[in-house]
Amino acid sequence: MTAGPAALAQAVRVGDRRALARGITLVESTRPDHREQAEELLRILLPYAGRAVRVGVSGTPGVGKSTLIEALGLLVLDRGHRLAVLAIDPSSARSGGSILGDKTRMAELARRDEAFIRPSPAGETLGGVARRTREALVLCEAAGADVVFVETVGVGQSETAVAAMTDLFLLLVAPGGGDELQGIKRGIMELADVVAVNKADGDLLPAANRAVAAYRGALQLMTPRHRDLPGVALPVSSVEGTGLDGLWDELLRRRSHLEAHGELAAMRAGQARDWMWTEVREGLIDRTRHIAGDLAAQMERAVGAGHVLPHVAAARILEHVLRDPRADR
């Protein structure tokens, strides 16, 4: 990190992709000196962010999220947009690094100058998104991206965290009809603006059409995420490229509706407040681990051995932290 925050911010603003990558690396760093620089970088760039169409993309592993994002991303670029893809990969339990590599899975998109792809490890953060994804999103927008896709690890109970930082939520599913429908949590379905049934081609086309009908019926029974905007289900094929124009047009139509009715601004304000409290929670956990130190390790061993109840161990750790003079600083 040789360049200072001001110089780095200037390079990001003119669309320097290497500077953008360095900036995201900086905000992802946990070093205290890097955190100070990252906060200054974000302070400078925040006024230039917030104008992009933010789309969260989720789906079960193997459904073809990366293939769909590449195909849809190329369409978006051909329509004159600048795209950023924040692809959150599963993390190695040992090294914390990404297991997958979206730049290799989106090779054609990665070659386009108007596209920026950033794989980041999810680490220990719940919700299928990296802890600093929101900050990376701000940097991408300040660098000129007017469309941002946030691809998450997969569908799970905590996966809906992506909805707390995007305008629209795209749920990608496979042609499975009722069986696939039963495997997806109702809460995730209620968050979905669009359910895209992928692989709607070849021998799978009849099954895909049946799945679309099943999802449309299910969505009619659910409370929509946005008022007057019930979720829709559409068939798409990432391989053949069919249905992608309709999918993108539907996403844009919904984004325009939210903006015209003042819902977008209200939602963004709520997301900013959620971001603040997320940082409070994460910061408290970090500080607790730092202050508790040996006691935390001792309590972990005792809980693991069944000698102490988890809630009792937690109370002891919190009592220790609150008594420590460092907690006041």
C-alpha positions in Angstrom: 0.0 0.0 0.0 2.5 2.6 -1.1 0.0 5.3 -2.4 -1.8 7.3 0.2 -5.6 7.3 0.4 -6.0 10.6 -1.5 -3.8 9.4 -4.4 -5.4 6.0 -4.4 -8.9 7.6 -4.4 -8.0 9.8 -7.4 -6.8 6.7 -9.3 -10.0 4.8 -8.5 -12.1 7.8 -9.7 -10.5 7.7 -13.2 -11.3 4.0 -13.5 -7.8 2.6 -12.9 -8.6 -1.1 -12.4 -5.4 -1.9 -10.5 -6.1 1.0 -8.2 -9.6 -0.3 -7.6 -8.1 -3.8 -6.8 -5.6 -2.2 -4.4 -8.4 -0.2 -2.8 -10.5 -3.3 -2.2 -7.5 -5.1 -0.8 -7.0 -2.2 1.6 -10.6 -2.2 2.9 -10.5 -6.0 3.3 -7.3 -5.8 5.5 -7.6 -6.2 9.2 -4.4 -4.4 10.1 -5.1 -1.3 12.2 -3.0 1.0 10.1 -4.8 -0.3 6.9 -8.2 0.2 8.6 -7.3 3.9 9.2 -6.3 4.3 5.5 -9.4 2.4 4.3 -11.7 4.7 6.3 -10.1 7.8 4.8 -10.3 6.2 1.3 -14.0 5.5 1.8 -14.6 9.0 3.2 -13.2 10.5 0.0 -15.0 8.2 -2.4 -18.4 7.9 -0.7 -19.9 11.1 -2.4 -19.2 9.4 -5.8 -21.0 6.2 -4.9 -24.7 5.2 -4.7 -25.9 5.6 -8.3 -25.4 2.0 -9.6 -28.0 -0.7 -10.1 -27.2 -3.2 -7.3 -28.3 -6.8 -7.9 -27.8 -9.7 -5.5 -27.6 -13.1 -7.1 -28.1 -16.2 -5.1 -28.9 -19.9 -5.8 -28.0 -23.4 -4.9 -24.4 -24.5 -5.7 -24.2 -25.9 -9.2 -27.2 -24.1 -10.5 -25.0 -22.0 -12.8 -24.7 -18.6 -11.0 -21.3 -17.8 -12.5 -22.4 -18.8 -16.0 -25.6 -16.8 -15.8 -23.7 -13.7 -14.4 -21.2 -13.9 -17.3 -23.9 -14.2 -19.9 -26.1 -11.5 -18.3 -23.0 -9.3 -17.7 -22.0 -9.4 -21.4 -25.5 -8.3 -22.3 -25.3 -5.5 -19.8 -21.9 -4.4 -21.3 -23.3 -4.5 -24.8 -26.0 -2.1 -23.7 -23.4 0.4 -22.7 -23.0 -0.1 -19.0 -19.9 -0.5 -16.8 -20.1 -3.6 -14.6 -18.6 -4.8 -11.4 -19.0 -8.3 -10.1 -18.3 -9.0 -6.4 -18.2 -12.8 -6.3 -18.1 -14.2 -2.7 -16.4 -17.6 -2.7 -16.5 -20.3 0.0 -13.4 -20.0 2.2 -10.8 -22.5 3.2 -11.2 -23.4 6.9 -7.4 -23.5 7.2 -6.1 -20.5 5.2 -9.2 -18.4 4.9 -8.7 -18.0 1.1 -11.2 -18.5 -1.6 -11.8 -22.1 -2.8 -13.2 -21.2 -6.2 -12.0 -18.6 -8.7 -14.7 -16.6 -10.5 -12.2 -15.0 -12.8 -11.5 -18.4 -14.3 -15.2 -19.2 -14.4 -16.0 -15.9 -16.1 -13.1 -15.8 -18.5 -14.9 -14.0 -21.3 -16.3 -11.3 -19.0 -13.0 -10.9 -17.3 -11.4 -9.9 -20.6 -13.7 -6.9 -21.1 -12.3 -3.5 -20.1 -15.7 -2.4 -19.0 -16.0 -5.2 -16.4 -14.3 -5.7 -13.1 -14.5 -9.0 -11.3 -13.4 -9.4 -7.7 -13.5 -12.8 -5.9 -13.4 -12.4 -2.1 -13.4 -15.2 0.5 -16.5 -15.3 2.7 -14.3 -16.1 5.8 -16.3 -16.5 9.0 -18.9 -13.9 8.1 -22.5 -15.3 8.1 -24.8 -14.6 5.2 -22.7 -15.7 2.3 -21.1 -12.3 1.9 -17.7 -11.0 2.9 -17.6 -8.6 5.8 -16.2 -5.8 3.6 -18.5 -6.4 0.6 -20.4 -3.2 1.2 -17.2 -1.2 1.2 -16.0 -2.9 -2.0 -19.3 -2.0 -3.5 -18.8 1.7 -2.7 -15.4 1.6 -4.3 -16.7 -0.1 -7.5 -19.4 2.6 -7.9 -16.9 5.4 -7.3 -14.7 3.8 -10.0 -17.6 4.3 -12.5 -19.5 1.0 -12.4 -23.2 1.7 -12.9 -24.2 -1.9 -12.5 -23.0 -4.1 -9.6 -23.7 -7.9 -9.2 -23.1 -9.4 -5.8 -22.8 -13.2 -6.2 -23.1 -15.2 -3.0 -22.0 -18.6 -1.9 -25.4 -20.3 -2.2 -28.8 -20.6 -0.7 -28.9 -21.0 3.1 -30.6 -19.7 6.2 -28.3 -16.7 6.5 -27.9 -16.1 2.7 -30.4 -13.2 2.7 -27.7 -10.8 3.9 -27.2 -10.0 0.3 -30.6 -8.3 0.2 -29.4 -5.9 2.9 -26.9 -4.3 0.5 -28.6 -4.5 -3.0 -31.6 -3.0 -4.7 -32.8 -6.2 -6.3 -32.6 -9.9 -5.4 -32.2 -12.5 -8.2 -32.7 -16.1 -7.1 -31.4 -18.6 -9.6 -32.9 -22.1 -9.6 -32.7 -25.3 -11.6 -35.5 -27.0 -13.5 -36.7 -29.2 -10.6 -40.4 -28.3 -10.2 -41.9 -29.2 -6.9 -38.9 -31.0 -5.6 -36.6 -28.0 -6.1 -39.3 -25.6 -4.7 -39.5 -27.6 -1.5 -35.8 -27.3 -1.0 -35.7 -23.5 -0.9 -36.5 -21.5 2.3 -39.7 -19.5 2.2 -37.9 -16.5 3.5 -35.5 -16.4 0.6 -38.4 -16.8 -1.9 -40.1 -13.8 -0.3 -37.0 -11.7 -0.8 -36.7 -12.6 -4.4 -37.7 -9.9 -6.9 -37.1 -12.4 -9.8 -36.8 -16.1 -9.7 -34.9 -17.2 -12.8 -35.2 -20.9 -13.8 -31.9 -21.6 -15.5 -31.0 -24.3 -18.1 -34.3 -23.7 -19.9 -33.0 -25.4 -23.1 -32.8 -28.7 -24.8 -34.2 -31.7 -23.1 -34.7 -29.6 -19.9 -37.0 -27.1 -21.5 -40.3 -28.9 -20.6 -39.1 -29.3 -17.0 -38.0 -25.7 -16.8 -41.4 -24.5 -18.0 -43.1 -26.6 -15.4 -40.8 -25.2 -12.8 -41.6 -21.6 -13.9 -45.3 -22.3 -13.5 -44.7 -23.8 -10.0 -42.7 -20.8 -8.8 -45.2 -18.4 -10.2 -47.9 -20.1 -8.2 -45.8 -20.1 -5.1 -44.9 -16.4 -5.4 -48.6 -15.4 -5.6 -49.0 -16.8 -2.1 -46.1 -14.8 -0.6 -45.8 -11.3 0.7 -43.6 -9.4 -1.9 -40.4 -7.7 -0.8 -41.6 -4.4 -2.3 -45.1 -3.0 -2.2 -46.9 -3.4 -5.5 -44.1 -5.4 -6.9 -44.9 -9.1 -6.5 -42.0 -11.5 -7.4 -41.9 -13.0 -10.9 -40.5 -16.3 -12.3 -38.8 -16.4 -15.7 -37.1 -19.1 -17.8 -33.6 -18.4 -18.9 -30.7 -20.2 -20.6 -27.2 -19.0 -19.9 -25.8 -21.3 -22.6 -28.2 -20.3 -25.4 -28.7 -16.8 -24.2 -32.5 -17.0 -24.3 -34.5 -15.0 -21.8 -31.6 -12.8 -20.8 -33.0 -9.6 -22.4 -36.3 -10.1 -20.7 -34.6 -10.8 -17.4 -32.5 -7.6 -17.5 -35.5 -5.6 -18.7 -37.5 -6.9 -15.7 -34.8 -6.0 -13.3 -34.5 -2.4 -14.7 -38.3 -2.0 -14.7 -38.4 -2.9 -11.0 -35.4 -0.6 -10.2 -37.2 2.3 -12.0 -40.4 1.6 -10.1 -38.6 1.8 -6.8 -36.8 5.0 -7.7 -40.0 6.7 -9.0 -42.0 5.9 -5.9 -39.3 6.9 -3.4 -38.8 3.4 -2.2 -35.2 3.1 -3.4 -34.0 6.1 -1.2 -35.9 4.7 1.8 -34.4 1.2 1.3 -30.9 2.6 0.8 -31.2 4.6 4.1 -32.4 1.5 5.9 -29.5 -0.5 4.5 -27.0 2.1 5.7 -28.4 1.9 9.2 -28.2 -1.9 9.0 -24.6 -1.5 7.9 -23.8 0.6 10.9 -25.2 -1.9 13.4 -23.5 -4.8 11.6 -20.2 -3.0 12.1 -21.1 -2.4 15.8 -21.7 -6.2 16.2 -18.6 -7.3 14.4 -16.5 -4.7 16.2 -17.7 -5.8 19.6 -16.9 -9.4 18.7 -13.4 -8.4 17.6 -12.8 -6.3 20.7 -14.1 -9.0 22.9 -11.8 -11.6 21.4 -8.9 -9.2 21.8 -9.6 -8.3 25.5 -10.8 -11.7 26.7 -7.7 -13.5 25.3 -6.8 -16.4 27.5 -10.1 -16.5 29.3 -12.0 -16.8 26.0 -9.7 -19.7 25.0 -10.2 -21.3 28.4 -14.0 -21.0 28.1 -14.0 -22.4 24.6 -12.2 -25.5 25.9 -14.5 -25.8 28.9 -17.6 -25.5 26.7 -16.2 -28.0 24.2 -15.5 -30.5 27.0 -19.1 -30.0 28.4 -17.8 -28.7 31.7 -19.5 -25.2 31.4 -22.7 -24.2 29.7 -22.3 -21.9 26.7 -24.4 -19.1 28.2 -22.5 -19.3 31.5 -19.2 -19.0 29.6 -20.5 -16.1 27.6 -21.5 -14.3 30.8 -18.0 -14.8 32.3 -16.4 -13.4 29.1 -18.6 -10.4 29.0 -18.1 -9.7 32.7 -14.4 -9.8 32.2 -14.5 -7.5 29.1 -16.7 -4.9 30.9 -14.4 -4.8 33.9 -11.3 -4.4 31.7 -10.0 -0.7 31.6 -9.5 -1.1 27.8 -13.2 -1.4 27.3 -13.6 2.3 28.1 -11.3 3.3 25.3 
